[in-house]
Amino acid sequence: MSTSLNKEHKEDFLIELGTEELPPKALKSLSEAFTRGIISGLEKNQITFTRYESFAAPRRLALLITGLDTAQPDQQLERKGPAIKAAYDAEGNPSKAALGFARANGVHFEDLEQEETPKGTWLVYRSVKPGEATRDLLPEIVTQSLDNLPIPKRMRWGASRTEFVRPVHWLLMLQGNSVIDCEILGLKSGNTTRGHRFHAHQAITITKPADYAQALREQGKVIASFDTRREIIREQVEQVATTINGHSVIDPDLLDEVTALNEWPVALCGRFDEEFLSVPSEALISSMKGHQKYFHVENSEGKLLPHFITVANIESSGPRHVVEGNEKVIRPRLADAKFFYDTDRKKTQDDRREKLKPIVFQAQLGSVFAKTERIARLSSYIAETEGGDAKLAERAGQLCKSDLVSEMVLEFPELQGIMGQYYADNDGENPEVSKTLYEQYMPRFAGDQLPSTLIGCAVAIADKVDTITGIFGINQLPTGSKDPFALRRASIGVLRIIVEKKLNLDLVALIDQAIQGYQEQGVSLPALDNLNTTIVNYMLERFDAAYQEEGIAIEIVNSVKALRPTRPLDFDLRIKAITRFNAMNEADALASANKRVSNILAKAGDIVIPDALDETLLREVAEIELAKVVFVKKQEIAPALEAGRYAVVMDNLAALKEPVDRFFDQVLVNAEEEAVRLNRYALLKQLRSLFLQVADISLLQKS
C-alpha cells in the first residue's frame, strides 16, 4: 500500500483502563477529563476522527473513537536561508553562509532552492516530513491524559511504584482489530476486558472496538455507558415507585452517584416503620440519601411514604433477601434520627443559644453567640426601616444559629435552618420567626428562591452583611479564587434580596449599622478607615457580572456606577431605564453630545462656571431655544425623579436631541466675549446635570 493511501485510511480506536472501584463522586469528572485529554492530544497532533463516545463504570474508564486517522498528515517544511547575493563569494563559489545553511539541513548546496520575494531572492530549503503513525503516538497521548486527571491524592499498591487513584488491573488498547503494543501504568496492553465482578468475572475478548459496549453487556453483565446506565436507573426507580402508588424524588447528584456505584443496576423497593414518619421528613431523607444512597418516595400530596428505593449492583435470584438486608441497615439509621429529634425537643432554642458562646465564629470577631447578637440588632434596624416588626426580627436574629448545636444538625449539617424552624415551632415561637430560621440562608446558590417575608429578608441580609463587614474589617478580603467566607455569594445574595423584594435599603447605612454592632461589642476592626467605602464598592461591583449575564452592556452598567447610587433597588431602576434609553434612536447622539459637553467643561479648568443663566446674555436663537427646553424639562422630570421613575425621565429627556444638535451646529460655545462664553458654559452645565440625575450617558457613546 502506498504512503498516500495509508494516510487516507481510518480505523476505530478503543481504550479501556480496568481498575478497582473508582470514587463514585469523582467518576463522572474523571471520565470527562480522561476523554478530554485524549481528544486534545489527537487534535494537537492533527489527527482527525469522525466521533467519540465515553464509557465510565465503577471499575473502568473507556473511550471509543470512530473513524480515526491511522497517521498524521505530512508536514511541508520550509526554512529560509541567506540572500542569494550573500550565497556566493567573489569567484562565484558557494559562500560559507550558504554551505553552513545546507549542512544545517542535512543536504548538499545543490539541493537548495531559490525563492523570489519583493525584497529580493533568497536560498530556501523545502522538504516533506512524513506524518507519524497514530498507533505510535497513542501511548504517549493516553499517558499524558492519565497524568493530568484531577486526582487530589494518588495511591500506590503492592511493591509497584506506579500511582493512580485506584489500583489498575488491565489495559485494553485496540486500533482496528489489532492491539497497540505498549505499557501504561505498569500494564501490558491487550484485547481483553473483564465482566461484572459477580455475574461474569472472566476475561472477555474484544475483536473490534465497535463491539465493546455490546460485548460487555451481553457477555459481561456490564452497562459501560454512564449515560445509558443513568437513564436505566431513572426509569427503574420511577417504575418501582408506581408499584406502591408513589412518586420517586430523584436528586440529580444522587442519581449520578448511584450510577457510579453500579455496573448492572437493579432497583428494589424497601420499607421502614411508619413510626419514623413522626421525625421531620428532611431528616429521614438526609439519612437515606447520605448514608445509604436511597431514593425516597412521596405520595400525591408530596408527603414522605414509609418506603425507599435502593439500586443493587446485582441481579439476585432472591431479591427479597437483598431488600431485607437494606431494611435492617436503614432501621438503626432512622432510629438515630428519631433519637436526635426527640432529644433535641427536650430543650428550647434559647437553651441551645447559650451553647453558642464558646463556639468561635472567627478568632478576631468573637463567638457565634456574639454574631447572633449583632444579627438581631441589624435585623431589627432593617425591619424598622422597611416598616416591619422590629421586635420579631430581633427575636429571629437571636435564635437564627441555635440549631447549629442541636444533635440533629451536628449529625446532618445540611439540615441547619430546617431543624431550626421545626424546633422553633415546637417551642411555640411566632410562625414568622420560625420560618425565618429556615429562610435566613436564602439564596443558597445562584437562582435559588428568596425569603418570603420581610423578617426573613431582614435576617438573611443582616447575617450576610455582618459577615462581609467583619471579614473586610480584619483585612481578609477575597483574592482571586480564594473566598473562604463566600463573601461574593453573600454580596450577590444581599443585592438580589434588596432588588427583587423591592427594599429601599441603602448599603452605606447598612454597613454603618454593621460596624456599630462590632464596635458596641468592643471588637477591633483594623481596617476601619474607609471600611464602609471599600465594602460598598465591592458589593456594587458584584452587579457587573449579574447584569452581563442578563445581556446588559458593560457601558450601561458603568454609566450608572459613575454616579455610585448606593441603594441597590435604585441602582437597578437606573440600569433598566438606561437600557431602555440606549435602544432609542436619540441615544447615540445625546451620548455624544454629553461627551462633548463633558470635555468642554473639563477644559474650562479652574474657571468658576455660574449655576444660573443670565438670559440677557443669550444671543443665538439656538441657545435661547435650548435654554427654554432645559428649563421646561427640569420642571417636568422633577416628580418622576422624586419617585424613582427613571424610565419616564429618560423618555422625557430624549426630546432634547433636536435642540442640542441645533445648538452645537449654530452656536460657538467658546465665544470671544468672556461673559457670553461663561453663560454658554452654564447652559451646558445645566444640560449635563439633567442627565446626571440618572446616569452619565456620555459613557454610552458608540461613535
C-alpha positions in Angstrom: 0.0 0.0 0.0 1.4 3.4 -0.9 2.0 6.1 1.7 -0.8 8.4 0.3 -3.4 5.6 0.5 -2.2 4.8 4.1 -2.7 8.5 5.0 -6.4 8.3 4.0 -7.0 5.1 5.9 -9.2 5.3 9.0 -9.8 2.8 11.8 -11.7 2.7 15.1 -9.8 3.0 18.3 -10.7 1.7 21.8 -9.0 2.1 25.1 -10.2 0.8 28.4 -8.4 1.0 31.8 -9.6 -1.5 34.3 -9.3 -0.6 38.0 -10.5 -1.3 41.5 -13.8 0.6 42.3 -13.3 4.3 41.4 -14.6 7.0 43.8 -18.2 7.3 42.9 -18.5 11.1 43.3 -15.5 11.6 41.1 -16.2 9.0 38.4 -18.0 11.4 36.0 -15.4 14.1 36.2 -12.6 11.5 35.8 -14.2 10.2 32.7 -14.7 13.6 31.2 -11.1 14.6 31.9 -9.8 11.3 30.5 -11.7 11.8 27.3 -10.9 15.5 27.1 -7.2 14.7 27.5 -7.1 12.1 24.7 -9.2 14.2 22.3 -7.0 17.2 23.0 -3.8 15.1 22.3 -5.2 13.9 19.0 -6.1 17.4 17.9 -2.7 18.7 18.9 -1.1 16.1 16.7 -3.5 17.0 13.8 -5.1 13.5 13.9 -8.8 13.7 12.9 -11.7 11.4 13.6 -15.4 11.1 13.0 -16.9 10.9 16.5 -16.2 9.6 20.0 -18.0 8.0 22.9 -17.0 7.9 26.6 -17.7 5.0 28.9 -17.4 5.0 32.7 -18.4 2.4 35.2 -17.2 1.6 38.8 -14.2 -0.5 37.5 -13.4 1.1 34.2 -12.7 4.2 32.2 -13.0 3.8 28.4 -13.2 5.7 25.2 -14.2 4.6 21.7 -13.1 6.8 18.8 -14.7 6.1 15.4 -13.0 6.9 12.1 -9.6 7.8 13.5 -6.8 8.7 11.0 -4.1 6.0 11.1 -1.4 8.6 10.6 -0.7 12.3 10.9 -0.8 14.4 7.7 2.6 15.0 6.1 4.1 18.4 7.1 5.5 20.7 4.4 8.7 22.2 5.9 10.4 25.4 4.6 13.4 27.1 6.0 14.8 30.4 4.7 18.5 30.8 4.2 20.8 33.7 3.3 20.0 36.1 0.5 21.3 35.0 -2.9 23.8 37.8 -3.1 25.4 36.5 0.1 25.2 32.9 -1.1 28.3 33.2 -3.4 31.8 34.5 -3.0 33.7 36.7 -5.4 34.7 33.7 -7.5 31.1 32.5 -7.8 31.5 29.6 -5.4 29.0 28.9 -2.6 29.8 31.1 0.4 30.5 29.8 3.9 27.0 31.0 4.9 25.3 29.1 2.1 27.3 25.9 2.8 26.6 26.2 6.5 22.8 26.5 5.8 22.9 23.4 3.6 24.8 21.4 6.3 22.4 22.5 9.0 19.5 21.0 6.9 21.4 17.8 6.1 21.6 18.4 2.3 24.0 19.4 -0.4 24.2 23.0 -1.6 22.8 21.8 -5.0 19.6 20.6 -3.2 18.7 24.1 -2.1 16.1 26.2 -4.0 15.7 29.9 -4.7 12.7 32.0 -3.8 11.8 35.4 -5.3 10.4 37.9 -2.9 9.7 41.6 -3.1 12.8 42.1 -1.0 15.0 40.0 -3.3 16.0 36.4 -3.9 16.8 34.0 -1.1 18.0 30.5 -0.7 15.4 28.2 0.8 15.3 24.6 1.9 12.0 22.7 1.3 11.1 19.2 2.5 8.3 17.0 3.5 8.2 15.5 6.9 6.1 12.3 6.8 3.4 12.1 9.5 3.9 9.6 12.3 1.6 6.5 12.6 -1.2 7.2 15.0 -0.6 3.9 16.9 2.9 5.1 17.7 1.6 8.4 19.1 -1.4 7.0 21.1 0.5 5.5 24.1 2.0 8.9 24.9 -1.3 10.7 24.3 -3.1 8.3 26.7 -0.3 8.6 29.3 -0.5 12.4 29.2 -4.2 12.3 29.7 -3.9 9.9 32.7 -1.2 12.0 34.2 -3.4 15.1 34.0 -6.5 13.6 35.6 -7.9 15.7 38.5 -6.8 13.3 41.2 -6.1 15.1 44.6 -4.2 12.2 46.0 -2.8 9.2 44.1 -2.1 5.9 45.7 0.4 3.1 45.3 -0.3 -0.6 45.7 1.8 -3.7 46.2 5.5 -3.3 45.5 4.9 -1.2 42.5 6.0 2.5 42.2 3.0 3.1 39.9 0.5 5.7 41.2 -3.2 6.2 40.3 -6.4 7.0 42.0 -7.1 3.2 42.5 -5.1 0.1 41.7 -5.2 -0.8 38.0 -5.6 -4.3 36.7 -5.9 -4.4 32.9 -5.4 -2.3 29.8 -7.2 -2.7 26.6 -5.9 -0.8 23.5 -7.2 -1.7 20.1 -6.8 0.1 16.8 -8.8 -1.6 14.1 -8.6 -5.3 15.0 -5.1 -5.2 16.4 -3.6 -4.4 19.8 -1.5 -1.3 20.2 1.6 -2.8 21.8 2.6 -0.6 24.8 2.9 -0.4 28.5 1.0 2.2 30.6 0.8 2.4 34.4 2.8 -0.8 34.5 0.2 -2.7 32.5 0.9 -4.5 29.2 -1.8 -3.7 26.7 -4.1 -6.4 25.4 -7.5 -7.0 23.8 -9.4 -8.4 26.8 -11.7 -6.7 29.3 -13.5 -8.2 32.3 -17.1 -8.5 33.1 -19.2 -7.9 36.3 -17.4 -8.8 39.5 -20.1 -11.3 40.5 -22.1 -12.2 37.4 -19.3 -12.6 34.8 -15.9 -12.3 36.4 -13.9 -13.6 33.5 -11.9 -12.2 30.6 -13.9 -11.1 27.5 -12.0 -10.7 24.3 -12.9 -7.7 22.2 -12.1 -8.3 18.5 -13.0 -4.9 17.2 -13.6 -1.6 19.0 -17.2 -1.1 17.8 -18.2 -4.3 19.6 -17.1 -3.1 23.0 -20.4 -1.9 24.6 -22.5 -4.8 23.3 -20.0 -7.5 24.2 -19.7 -6.2 27.8 -23.4 -6.0 28.1 -24.2 -9.5 26.7 -21.2 -11.4 28.0 -20.1 -9.4 31.0 -23.4 -8.1 32.5 -21.9 -4.6 32.5 -23.6 -1.5 31.0 -20.4 0.5 30.2 -22.1 3.8 29.2 -22.6 6.1 32.1 -25.4 8.0 30.4 -27.2 4.8 29.4 -26.9 3.4 32.9 -28.1 6.6 34.4 -31.3 6.6 32.3 -31.9 2.9 33.1 -31.7 3.7 36.8 -34.0 6.6 36.5 -36.6 4.6 34.6 -36.4 1.7 37.0 -36.7 3.9 40.1 -39.7 5.7 38.6 -41.3 2.3 37.7 -40.8 0.8 41.1 -42.3 3.9 42.8 -45.5 3.4 40.8 -45.9 -0.1 42.2 -46.5 1.4 45.6 -48.7 4.3 44.3 -45.9 6.7 45.0 -43.7 9.2 43.2 -39.9 8.9 43.4 -37.9 12.0 44.1 -34.7 11.8 42.1 -31.9 14.2 43.1 -29.5 14.6 40.1 -26.4 14.4 42.2 -27.6 11.3 44.0 -28.5 9.7 40.6 -25.0 10.4 39.4 -23.5 8.8 42.5 -25.7 5.7 42.3 -24.9 5.4 38.6 -21.2 5.4 39.5 -21.7 2.7 42.1 -23.4 0.2 39.7 -22.5 -1.8 36.6 -25.7 -3.8 36.4 -28.3 -1.8 38.2 -31.5 -3.4 39.6 -33.9 -1.1 41.5 -35.7 -2.6 44.5 -38.2 -1.2 46.9 -37.9 -1.5 50.7 -40.0 -0.3 53.7 -39.4 1.2 57.1 -41.6 1.5 60.2 -44.3 4.2 60.0 -43.3 5.4 63.5 -40.3 7.1 61.9 -42.6 9.4 60.0 -43.0 11.4 63.2 -39.5 12.7 62.5 -39.2 15.7 60.1 -39.1 14.2 56.6 -35.9 16.2 55.8 -34.0 14.3 58.5 -35.2 10.9 57.2 -34.4 11.9 53.6 -30.9 13.1 54.6 -30.2 9.8 56.4 -31.5 7.7 53.5 -29.6 9.7 50.8 -26.4 10.5 52.7 -25.8 7.1 54.4 -27.5 4.6 52.2 -27.9 6.3 48.7 -31.6 5.5 48.7 -34.2 7.4 46.7 -37.2 8.4 48.8 -40.9 8.2 47.7 -43.7 10.7 48.2 -47.5 10.4 47.8 -49.6 12.6 45.5 -49.6 15.3 48.2 -45.9 15.4 48.4 -45.7 13.7 51.8 -43.0 11.1 52.5 -44.1 7.5 52.3 -42.5 4.8 54.6 -40.6 3.3 51.6 -37.3 3.7 49.9 -35.8 2.6 46.6 -32.3 1.1 46.6 -30.3 0.2 43.5 -28.4 -3.1 43.7 -25.4 -3.9 41.6 -26.6 -7.5 41.1 -29.5 -9.3 39.7 -30.3 -11.5 42.6 -32.3 -14.8 42.4 -33.7 -13.8 45.8 -34.3 -10.1 45.6 -36.3 -10.2 48.9 -33.2 -11.1 50.8 -31.4 -8.0 49.3 -34.4 -5.8 50.3 -34.5 -7.3 53.9 -30.8 -6.6 54.3 -31.3 -3.0 53.3 -34.2 -2.7 55.7 -32.1 -4.0 58.5 -29.4 -1.4 57.7 -31.7 1.6 57.4 -33.6 0.9 60.6 -30.8 1.9 63.1 -30.1 5.0 60.9 -33.6 6.2 61.2 -33.8 5.2 64.8 -30.7 7.5 65.4 -32.5 10.4 63.6 -35.6 9.8 65.8 -33.5 9.8 68.9 -31.7 13.0 67.9 -35.1 14.7 67.2 -36.7 13.5 70.4 -33.6 14.6 72.4 -33.4 18.0 70.8 -37.1 18.8 71.6 -36.4 18.5 75.3 -34.5 21.8 75.1 -35.6 25.2 73.7 -33.8 27.3 71.1 -33.0 29.7 73.9 -31.3 26.8 75.8 -29.2 25.9 72.8 -28.3 29.5 72.1 -26.3 29.6 75.4 -24.1 26.8 73.9 -23.1 29.1 71.1 -21.0 31.2 73.5 -17.8 29.0 73.4 -18.1 28.4 69.6 -15.9 30.7 67.6 -17.3 32.4 64.5 -13.9 33.9 63.7 -11.0 34.2 66.0 -10.8 38.0 65.7 -14.6 38.5 65.5 -15.8 36.6 68.5 -18.3 33.8 69.1 -21.3 32.6 67.2 -23.4 33.9 70.1 -21.9 37.4 69.6 -22.7 37.1 66.0 -26.4 36.4 66.7 -26.5 39.5 68.9 -25.2 41.6 66.0 -27.6 39.9 63.6 -30.5 40.6 65.9 -29.5 44.3 66.2 -29.1 44.7 62.4 -32.3 42.7 61.6 -34.3 45.0 63.9 -32.9 48.1 62.1 -33.7 46.6 58.7 -37.3 45.7 59.7 -37.9 49.1 61.2 -36.5 50.9 58.2 -38.9 48.9 55.9 -41.9 49.3 58.1 -41.9 45.8 59.6 -42.0 44.3 63.1 -38.6 45.2 64.6 -39.2 43.0 67.7 -39.9 39.9 65.7 -36.9 40.5 63.5 -34.7 40.9 66.6 -36.1 37.6 68.1 -35.5 35.7 64.8 -31.9 37.1 64.7 -31.2 36.0 68.3 -32.4 32.4 67.5 -31.0 32.1 64.0 -28.0 29.9 64.8 -29.3 27.9 67.8 -29.9 24.8 65.8 -26.2 24.5 65.0 -25.6 22.8 68.3 -28.6 20.5 68.1 -27.9 16.8 67.9 -29.7 16.5 64.6 -27.6 19.3 62.8 -24.4 18.0 64.3 -25.2 14.7 62.6 -26.6 16.2 59.4 -25.1 19.7 58.9 -27.2 20.1 55.7 -30.3 20.4 57.9 -29.2 23.7 59.5 -32.1 26.2 59.4 -34.5 23.4 58.5 -34.3 22.0 62.0 -34.3 25.5 63.5 -37.8 26.0 62.0 -39.1 22.7 63.5 -37.6 23.4 66.9 -38.9 27.0 67.0 -42.4 25.7 66.1 -42.0 23.1 68.9 -41.2 26.0 71.3 -44.3 27.9 70.3 -42.4 30.8 68.6 -44.2 33.2 66.3 -44.7 31.4 62.9 -42.8 34.2 61.1 -39.8 33.8 63.5 -39.9 30.0 62.9 -40.0 30.4 59.1 -37.2 32.9 59.2 -34.9 30.4 60.8 -35.2 28.3 57.6 -35.2 31.3 55.2 -32.1 33.0 56.7 -29.7 31.1 54.4 -31.5 32.1 51.2 -30.5 32.4 48.5 -28.2 29.4 49.0 -27.0 29.3 45.3 -27.4 31.2 42.0 -31.1 31.3 41.1 -32.3 30.0 44.5 -35.5 31.4 45.9 -35.5 34.3 48.3 -37.1 34.7 51.8 -40.8 35.1 51.6 -41.3 37.5 54.5 -39.8 40.9 55.4 -38.4 39.4 58.6 -36.9 36.6 56.6 -35.3 39.1 54.3 -34.1 41.2 57.3 -32.3 38.3 59.0 -30.9 36.9 55.7 -29.4 40.4 54.8 -28.2 41.0 58.4 -26.4 37.7 58.6 -24.6 38.2 55.3 -23.8 41.9 55.8 -22.4 41.1 59.3 -20.0 38.5 57.8 -18.9 40.8 55.0 -18.3 43.7 57.3 -16.4 41.6 59.9 -14.1 39.8 57.4 -13.4 43.0 55.4 -12.8 44.7 58.8 -9.9 42.4 59.6 -8.4 42.7 56.2 -9.3 39.2 54.9 -10.6 40.3 51.6 -11.4 37.7 48.9 -8.4 37.3 46.4 -8.6 35.6 43.1 -10.3 32.2 43.5 -9.9 32.3 47.3 -13.1 33.3 49.1 -13.3 31.1 52.2 -16.2 33.0 53.8 -18.1 33.1 50.5 -18.3 36.9 50.5 -19.0 37.1 46.8 -22.0 34.8 47.1 -23.2 36.7 50.2 -22.9 40.1 48.5 -24.9 38.8 45.5 -27.5 37.4 47.9 -27.9 40.8 49.6 -28.3 42.6 46.3 -30.8 40.1 45.0 -33.0 40.3 48.1 -33.0 44.1 48.1 -33.7 44.4 44.4 -36.2 41.6 43.9 -38.0 42.2 47.1 -38.0 46.0 46.3 -36.5 47.1 49.6 -35.4 50.7 49.9 -32.2 49.9 51.9 -29.0 51.9 51.5 -25.8 49.9 51.6 -23.9 52.8 53.3 -26.4 52.9 56.1 -26.4 49.1 56.4 -22.6 48.8 56.6 -22.6 51.7 59.2 -25.0 49.8 61.3 -23.0 46.6 61.0 -19.8 48.4 62.0 -21.6 49.9 65.0 -22.6 46.3 66.0 -19.0 45.3 66.2 -18.0 48.4 68.0 -20.6 48.0 70.7 -19.1 44.6 71.4 -15.6 46.1 71.6 -14.4 44.1 68.6 -11.5 45.8 66.9 -11.7 46.3 63.1 -8.1 47.1 61.9 -9.4 48.2 58.5 -12.0 50.7 59.9 -10.6 53.7 58.0 -12.6 53.7 54.7 -14.1 50.4 55.6 -17.6 51.4 54.6 -16.5 52.8 51.2 -14.4 49.6 50.5 -17.3 47.3 51.2 -19.9 49.3 49.3 -17.7 49.5 46.3 -17.0 45.7 46.5 -20.7 45.0 46.7 -21.7 47.3 43.8 -19.0 45.6 41.6 -21.0 42.4 42.0 -23.6 44.0 39.9 -21.3 43.8 36.8 -21.3 40.1 36.2 -25.0 39.8 37.2 -26.1 42.4 34.6 -23.8 41.0 31.9 -25.4 37.6 32.4 -28.7 39.3 31.6 -27.1 40.7 28.4 -26.8 44.3 29.6 -23.8 46.0 28.1 -21.0 47.0 30.4 -21.1 50.6 29.3 -24.7 50.8 30.6 -23.5 49.5 34.0 -20.6 51.9 34.0 -22.8 54.8 33.2 -24.9 54.1 36.4 -21.9 53.2 38.5 -20.3 56.6 37.7 -23.0 58.2 39.9 -22.4 55.5 42.6 -26.1 55.0 43.7 -25.8 53.0 47.0 -29.4 51.9 47.2 -29.4 48.6 45.1 -33.1 48.9 44.1 -32.4 52.5 42.9 -29.3 51.2 41.1 -31.4 48.6 39.3 -34.1 51.0 38.3 -31.5 53.2 36.7 -30.0 50.3 34.9 -33.4 49.4 33.4 -34.1 52.9 32.4 -30.7 53.4 30.7 -31.0 50.0 29.0 -34.4 51.2 27.5 -33.0 54.6 26.7 -29.9 53.1 25.0 -32.2 51.3 22.5 -33.7 54.7 21.3 -32.7 56.4 18.1 -31.8 59.5 20.1 -29.4 57.8 22.5 -26.2 57.8 20.5 -26.5 61.5 19.5 -27.3 62.5 23.1 -24.5 60.4 24.5 -22.1 62.0 22.0 -23.4 65.5 23.0 -22.9 64.7 26.7 -19.4 63.5 26.0 -18.7 66.8 24.1 -20.2 68.8 27.0 -18.1 66.9 29.5 -14.9 67.6 27.5 -15.7 71.3 27.1 -16.4 71.7 30.9 -13.2 69.7 31.7 -11.1 72.0 29.5 -12.6 75.0 31.3 -10.2 74.1 34.1 -10.5 76.0 37.3 -12.9 78.6 35.9 -15.9 79.1 38.1 -18.9 78.4 36.0 -22.1 80.0 37.2 -25.0 77.8 38.3 -27.7 80.2 37.0 -28.1 81.5 33.5 -28.2 85.2 32.6 -31.0 85.4 30.0 -29.7 88.8 28.8 -26.6 87.1 27.5 -28.4 84.6 25.3 -27.7 85.8 21.8 -28.3 83.0 19.3 -31.7 81.6 18.5 -30.5 78.0 19.1 -29.1 78.8 22.6 -32.3 80.6 23.5 -34.3 77.6 22.4 -32.1 75.2 24.3 -32.2 77.3 27.5 -36.0 77.2 27.3 -36.2 73.5 26.8 -33.7 72.8 29.6 -35.8 74.9 32.0 -39.0 73.1 31.0 -37.5 69.6 31.2 -36.1 70.4 34.6 -39.6 71.1 35.9 -41.2 68.2 34.0 -38.8 65.5 35.3 -38.7 66.6 38.9 -41.8 64.5 40.0 -40.5 61.4 38.2 -37.1 61.8 39.7 -38.5 62.0 43.2 -40.5 58.8 42.6 -37.5 57.0 41.1 -39.3 56.6 37.7 -36.1 56.9 35.7 -37.5 55.4 32.5 -40.0 58.3 32.4 -37.2 60.8 33.0 -35.1 59.4 30.1 -38.1 59.2 27.8 -38.6 62.9 28.5 -35.0 63.9 28.1 -34.8 62.1 24.7 -36.7 65.1 23.3 -33.6 67.2 23.8 -31.8 65.7 20.8 -33.0 68.2 18.2 -32.4 71.4 20.2 -29.0 70.1 21.4 -28.0 69.3 17.8 -29.0 72.8 16.6 -27.1 74.3 19.5 -23.8 72.7 18.5 -24.4 73.3 14.8 -25.2 77.0 15.2 -23.6 78.3 18.4 -19.9 78.9 19.0 -19.5 77.8 22.6 -16.1 79.5 23.2 -17.3 83.0 22.3 -14.7 85.7 22.4 -16.7 87.7 25.0 -16.0 86.1 28.4 -19.4 86.7 29.9 -21.2 85.1 26.9 -18.7 82.2 27.0 -19.3 81.6 30.7 -23.1 81.9 30.2 -22.9 79.2 27.5 -20.8 77.0 29.8 -23.5 77.5 32.4 -26.2 76.3 29.9 -24.2 73.2 29.1 -23.6 72.6 32.8 -27.4 72.6 33.3 -27.9 70.4 30.3 -25.5 67.8 31.6 -26.9 67.9 35.1 -30.3 66.9 33.8 -28.9 63.6 32.5 -26.6 63.1 35.5 -29.7 62.8 37.7 -30.0 59.3 36.3 -26.6 58.3 34.8 -23.5 59.5 33.0 -24.8 58.8 29.5 -21.6 60.2 28.0 -20.2 56.7 28.7 -22.7 55.2 26.3 -21.1 56.9 23.2 -20.9 54.4 20.4 -19.5 56.6 17.6 
